[in-house]
Amino acid sequence: MKRRRRESLVSLVFCGPAIALYLAFVIGPALLGFAYGLTDWSGWSGGGQASDLGAALGGLARLDGGAARAGCEAFLGAKFVGLANYAELAHDPVFANFQSVTAFRRSALGFTLFETLLIVLTFTFGAMVLAVLLDRVKHRVGLVRGLFFYPFVLSLLVSSLLFLYLGNYREGAINKALAWMGLSAWQQDWLMSPTWAPWTIFALVAWTSMGFFTTLYLANLQAIPEDLYEAAALDGAGPLAVFRAIQFPLLMPTVLTNSVLALINGINLFGQVVVTTQGGPGTQTFTLGYYIYHLGRLNNRQGYASAVSFVVFVLLAAIAIVQATALRRRQVEL
């Protein structure tokens, strides 16, 4: 009994601070954000007084709904509006417009899903193919792999500013190169074109992050036993047969990891949009993250932005669970 208590005390000493920090900086803000999603908080009103929280808890203990609500509103610095924010979100054309396929793609949800689909496919399968090709390089291996990984080392601001320069209409390198080749008719503002802006943002994300996902695949490839390759060579298997029978099945754990990371990367796409298009032209490159920022920071609608954040969290969790379940089932079958 004493030993068990001693072990519990040791566990509390070592794990307690981490648990407290996680509750304070992750769970607490998440619950507070959900609460703000039920209010009309602007982000500038007061609140946060311990006495108001005490009054709310006291009213709750006395089963006095009016006092508890008044105390909560005073503590949050906002009035409860119930599910009004979610009702507004259901008819918000900027968040999701289902009138047509084009309208949906130009909404925040549609644009985010479009970019996420491209990112997941590229970082899951494109990075795999690139890793297999790089694994076959025998000369100047470090230099060749470093060329692909180097963009990932750059800060997001530097890489975004670089693409901002490349896509500039007047001074951009792309348009200058087109003019030099006699293709001036193809010149345009690549970051403000409704057609090309989504592809330019995707190119930026792919260029900066491809090296990271490729490196994960390369690490897995290095762990494959050489005996398997030798047996395949004795059987006369070519590169495609080796990839299909050996490399692809053994890369499935990394496929799961990369696909989930790519999904999170796509859903949380934000910084690249802030630096390059700022949601333009109009609202056609609004991602979910940028829309939340636009509502809360630029329009002082923190309550509505919190409601959007909660919906995005549920959406991301649901997609991640379905994706992970499907890939694990595929991994077991292999």
C-alpha positions as CSV (number, residue, x, y, z in Angstrom):
1,M,0.0,0.0,0.0
2,K,2.8,2.4,0.9
3,R,4.6,1.5,-2.3
4,R,1.6,2.2,-4.4
5,R,1.1,5.6,-2.7
6,R,4.8,6.4,-3.2
7,E,4.5,5.5,-6.9
8,S,1.4,7.7,-7.2
9,L,3.2,10.6,-5.5
10,V,6.2,10.2,-7.8
11,S,3.9,10.1,-10.9
12,L,2.1,13.2,-9.7
13,V,5.3,15.1,-9.2
14,F,6.6,14.2,-12.7
15,C,3.4,14.4,-14.6
16,G,1.4,16.9,-12.6
17,P,3.1,20.1,-14.0
18,A,2.6,18.8,-17.6
19,I,-1.0,18.0,-16.9
20,A,-1.6,21.4,-15.3
21,L,0.0,23.2,-18.2
22,Y,-2.0,21.2,-20.7
23,L,-5.2,21.9,-18.9
24,A,-4.4,25.6,-18.6
25,F,-3.2,26.3,-22.1
26,V,-5.1,23.7,-24.2
27,I,-8.2,22.3,-22.5
28,G,-9.1,25.6,-20.8
29,P,-8.9,27.8,-23.8
30,A,-10.8,25.2,-25.9
31,L,-13.6,25.2,-23.4
32,L,-13.6,29.0,-23.2
33,G,-13.6,29.2,-26.9
34,F,-16.7,27.0,-27.1
35,A,-18.3,29.2,-24.5
36,Y,-17.5,32.4,-26.4
37,G,-19.1,30.8,-29.5
38,L,-22.4,31.1,-27.7
39,T,-22.0,34.8,-27.1
40,D,-21.7,38.0,-29.1
41,W,-18.3,38.8,-27.7
42,S,-16.5,41.5,-29.8
43,G,-13.0,40.8,-28.4
44,W,-12.8,44.2,-26.7
45,S,-15.3,44.0,-23.9
46,G,-14.2,43.4,-20.3
47,G,-14.6,40.3,-18.2
48,G,-12.4,37.8,-16.5
49,Q,-13.0,38.9,-12.9
50,A,-12.8,36.1,-10.3
51,S,-15.7,37.6,-8.4
52,D,-18.0,37.2,-11.5
53,L,-16.9,33.6,-11.9
54,G,-17.6,33.0,-8.2
55,A,-21.1,34.6,-8.6
56,A,-21.8,32.3,-11.6
57,L,-20.7,29.2,-9.7
58,G,-22.7,30.3,-6.7
59,G,-25.8,30.8,-8.8
60,L,-25.2,27.3,-10.4
61,A,-24.9,25.8,-6.9
62,R,-28.2,27.4,-5.8
63,L,-29.8,26.2,-9.1
64,D,-30.5,29.9,-9.8
65,G,-30.3,30.0,-13.6
66,G,-30.7,33.8,-13.9
67,A,-27.8,34.5,-11.4
68,A,-25.6,31.9,-13.0
69,R,-26.2,33.4,-16.5
70,A,-25.6,36.9,-15.3
71,G,-22.4,35.9,-13.6
72,C,-21.2,34.1,-16.7
73,E,-22.0,37.0,-18.9
74,A,-20.1,39.4,-16.6
75,F,-17.1,37.0,-16.5
76,L,-17.0,36.5,-20.2
77,G,-17.7,40.2,-21.0
78,A,-20.5,39.3,-23.5
79,K,-24.1,38.3,-23.7
80,F,-25.3,34.8,-24.5
81,V,-27.0,34.4,-27.8
82,G,-27.4,30.7,-27.7
83,L,-27.1,29.0,-31.0
84,A,-27.6,32.2,-33.0
85,N,-24.0,32.1,-34.3
86,Y,-24.3,28.6,-35.5
87,A,-27.7,29.5,-37.2
88,E,-25.9,32.4,-39.0
89,L,-23.1,30.1,-40.0
90,A,-25.5,27.7,-41.6
91,H,-26.5,30.5,-44.1
92,D,-23.1,32.2,-44.4
93,P,-22.1,32.3,-48.1
94,V,-18.6,33.2,-47.3
95,F,-18.2,30.2,-45.1
96,A,-19.9,27.7,-47.5
97,N,-21.9,28.6,-50.7
98,F,-23.8,25.6,-52.1
99,Q,-25.5,27.4,-55.0
100,S,-23.1,25.9,-57.5
101,V,-19.8,24.1,-57.7
102,T,-18.0,27.2,-58.6
103,A,-19.6,29.2,-55.8
104,F,-18.7,26.4,-53.3
105,R,-15.1,26.3,-54.4
106,R,-14.8,30.0,-53.9
107,S,-16.2,29.9,-50.4
108,A,-13.9,29.4,-47.4
109,L,-14.9,25.8,-46.8
110,G,-14.7,24.8,-50.5
111,F,-11.4,26.5,-51.1
112,T,-9.9,24.9,-48.0
113,L,-11.1,21.5,-49.0
114,F,-9.7,22.0,-52.5
115,E,-6.3,23.0,-51.3
116,T,-6.4,20.2,-48.7
117,L,-7.2,17.6,-51.3
118,L,-4.2,18.7,-53.4
119,I,-1.9,18.9,-50.4
120,V,-2.9,15.4,-49.1
121,L,-2.5,13.8,-52.5
122,T,0.8,15.5,-53.2
123,F,2.4,14.9,-49.8
124,T,1.1,11.3,-49.5
125,F,1.8,9.9,-52.9
126,G,3.9,12.5,-54.7
127,A,6.4,12.6,-51.8
128,M,6.5,8.8,-51.8
129,V,7.4,8.7,-55.5
130,L,10.0,11.4,-55.0
131,A,11.5,9.5,-52.0
132,V,11.7,6.3,-54.0
133,L,13.5,8.1,-56.8
134,L,15.9,9.9,-54.4
135,D,16.6,6.6,-52.7
136,R,18.0,5.3,-56.0
137,V,20.5,8.2,-56.3
138,K,24.0,7.0,-55.8
139,H,26.1,10.1,-56.5
140,R,26.1,13.4,-54.4
141,V,23.3,12.0,-52.4
142,G,23.5,14.7,-49.7
143,L,23.5,17.5,-52.2
144,V,20.5,16.2,-54.2
145,R,18.4,15.5,-51.1
146,G,19.4,18.8,-49.6
147,L,18.1,20.7,-52.6
148,F,14.6,19.3,-51.9
149,F,14.8,19.8,-48.2
150,Y,16.2,23.3,-48.2
151,P,12.9,25.1,-48.8
152,F,11.5,23.6,-45.6
153,V,14.3,25.3,-43.6
154,L,13.2,28.7,-44.8
155,S,10.7,30.6,-42.7
156,L,7.1,30.8,-43.9
157,L,7.5,34.6,-44.3
158,V,10.6,34.4,-46.5
159,S,9.1,31.7,-48.8
160,S,5.8,33.5,-49.0
161,L,7.5,36.8,-49.9
162,L,9.5,35.0,-52.5
163,F,6.4,33.8,-54.2
164,L,4.9,37.2,-53.8
165,Y,7.8,38.6,-55.8
166,L,7.6,35.8,-58.4
167,G,3.8,36.4,-59.0
168,N,3.9,40.2,-59.1
169,Y,2.3,41.5,-62.3
170,R,4.8,44.3,-63.1
171,E,8.1,43.2,-61.5
172,G,7.5,39.5,-61.0
173,A,10.1,37.0,-62.3
174,I,7.4,34.8,-63.9
175,N,6.0,37.6,-66.1
176,K,9.5,38.8,-67.0
177,A,10.4,35.4,-68.1
178,L,7.3,35.1,-70.2
179,A,8.1,38.5,-71.8
180,W,11.6,37.4,-72.5
181,M,10.3,34.3,-74.3
182,G,7.8,36.3,-76.3
183,L,4.8,35.2,-74.4
184,S,3.6,38.5,-73.1
185,A,0.0,37.6,-73.7
186,W,0.3,35.0,-70.9
187,Q,1.3,37.7,-68.3
188,Q,-1.1,38.2,-65.4
189,D,-1.2,38.8,-61.7
190,W,-0.7,35.3,-60.6
191,L,-1.8,35.9,-57.0
192,M,-4.9,38.0,-57.8
193,S,-6.2,35.9,-60.6
194,P,-9.4,33.9,-59.7
195,T,-8.1,31.0,-61.8
196,W,-4.4,30.9,-60.9
197,A,-4.3,32.2,-57.3
198,P,-5.4,28.8,-55.8
199,W,-2.7,27.0,-57.8
200,T,0.0,29.6,-56.8
201,I,-0.8,29.1,-53.1
202,F,-0.7,25.3,-53.6
203,A,2.7,25.6,-55.4
204,L,4.0,27.6,-52.5
205,V,2.9,25.0,-49.9
206,A,4.2,22.1,-52.0
207,W,7.6,23.8,-52.6
208,T,8.1,24.6,-48.9
209,S,6.9,21.3,-47.4
210,M,7.6,18.6,-49.9
211,G,11.1,18.0,-48.5
212,F,9.8,17.3,-45.0
213,F,7.3,14.6,-46.1
214,T,9.9,13.1,-48.5
215,T,12.4,12.9,-45.7
216,L,9.9,10.8,-43.6
217,Y,9.5,8.4,-46.5
218,L,13.3,8.2,-47.0
219,A,13.8,7.4,-43.3
220,N,11.3,4.5,-43.7
221,L,13.0,3.3,-46.9
222,Q,16.4,3.2,-45.1
223,A,14.8,0.8,-42.6
224,I,13.8,-1.8,-45.2
225,P,16.1,-4.8,-44.9
226,E,18.5,-5.3,-47.8
227,D,17.7,-9.0,-47.8
228,L,14.4,-8.2,-49.4
229,Y,16.0,-6.3,-52.2
230,E,18.5,-9.1,-52.8
231,A,15.8,-11.7,-53.0
232,A,13.8,-9.5,-55.4
233,A,17.0,-9.1,-57.6
234,L,17.5,-12.9,-57.7
235,D,13.9,-13.3,-58.8
236,G,14.5,-10.8,-61.6
237,A,12.0,-8.2,-60.3
238,G,12.2,-4.7,-61.8
239,P,11.9,-1.3,-60.1
240,L,8.1,-1.3,-60.4
241,A,7.7,-4.8,-59.0
242,V,10.0,-4.0,-56.1
243,F,8.0,-0.9,-55.4
244,R,4.7,-2.7,-55.6
245,A,5.7,-5.8,-53.6
246,I,8.2,-4.5,-51.1
247,Q,8.4,-0.7,-50.7
248,F,4.8,0.3,-50.9
249,P,3.5,-2.2,-48.3
250,L,6.3,-1.4,-45.9
251,L,5.7,2.4,-46.4
252,M,2.1,2.2,-45.2
253,P,2.8,3.4,-41.6
254,T,4.5,6.5,-43.1
255,V,1.6,6.9,-45.5
256,L,-0.8,7.1,-42.5
257,T,1.5,9.6,-40.8
258,N,2.0,11.8,-43.8
259,S,-1.6,11.8,-44.8
260,V,-2.8,12.9,-41.4
261,L,0.0,15.6,-41.2
262,A,-0.9,16.8,-44.7
263,L,-4.6,16.9,-43.8
264,I,-3.8,19.1,-40.8
265,N,-1.5,21.2,-42.9
266,G,-4.2,21.8,-45.5
267,I,-7.1,22.5,-43.0
268,N,-4.9,24.9,-41.1
269,L,-3.6,26.8,-44.2
270,F,-3.2,30.4,-43.0
271,G,0.1,32.1,-43.0
272,Q,0.7,31.7,-46.8
273,V,-2.7,33.4,-47.5
274,V,-2.0,36.3,-45.0
275,V,1.4,37.1,-46.7
276,T,0.4,36.6,-50.4
277,T,-3.3,37.2,-51.3
278,Q,-4.9,38.2,-48.0
279,G,-8.0,36.3,-49.1
280,G,-8.2,38.0,-52.5
281,P,-9.4,38.5,-55.1
282,G,-12.4,39.4,-53.0
283,T,-12.9,36.4,-50.7
284,Q,-12.0,33.7,-53.2
285,T,-8.9,32.5,-51.4
286,F,-10.3,32.6,-47.9
287,T,-9.3,29.5,-46.0
288,L,-11.1,28.5,-42.9
289,G,-8.2,29.8,-40.8
290,Y,-8.0,33.1,-42.6
291,Y,-11.8,33.5,-42.3
292,I,-11.6,33.0,-38.6
293,Y,-8.8,35.6,-38.4
294,H,-10.9,38.0,-40.7
295,L,-13.9,37.7,-38.4
296,G,-12.2,38.0,-35.1
297,R,-9.2,40.2,-35.7
298,L,-10.4,42.5,-38.6
299,N,-14.1,42.6,-37.8
300,N,-14.2,42.3,-34.0
301,R,-16.6,39.3,-34.1
302,Q,-14.8,37.0,-31.7
303,G,-18.0,35.2,-30.7
304,Y,-18.9,34.3,-34.2
305,A,-15.2,33.4,-35.0
306,S,-15.2,31.1,-32.0
307,A,-18.3,29.3,-33.4
308,V,-16.6,28.9,-36.7
309,S,-13.5,27.6,-35.0
310,F,-15.5,24.9,-33.1
311,V,-17.2,23.8,-36.3
312,V,-13.8,23.6,-38.1
313,F,-12.4,21.5,-35.2
314,V,-15.3,19.0,-35.4
315,L,-14.8,18.8,-39.2
316,L,-11.1,18.2,-38.9
317,A,-11.5,15.6,-36.2
318,A,-14.2,13.7,-38.2
319,I,-12.1,13.7,-41.4
320,A,-9.0,12.6,-39.5
321,I,-10.8,9.7,-37.8
322,V,-12.3,8.5,-41.1
323,Q,-8.9,8.8,-42.9
324,A,-7.0,7.0,-40.2
325,T,-9.5,4.2,-40.0
326,A,-9.5,3.7,-43.7
327,L,-5.7,3.7,-43.9
328,R,-5.3,1.3,-40.9
329,R,-7.7,-1.1,-42.6
330,R,-5.7,-0.9,-45.8
331,Q,-2.5,-1.5,-43.8
332,V,-4.0,-4.6,-42.2
333,E,-5.1,-6.0,-45.6
334,L,-1.6,-5.5,-46.9
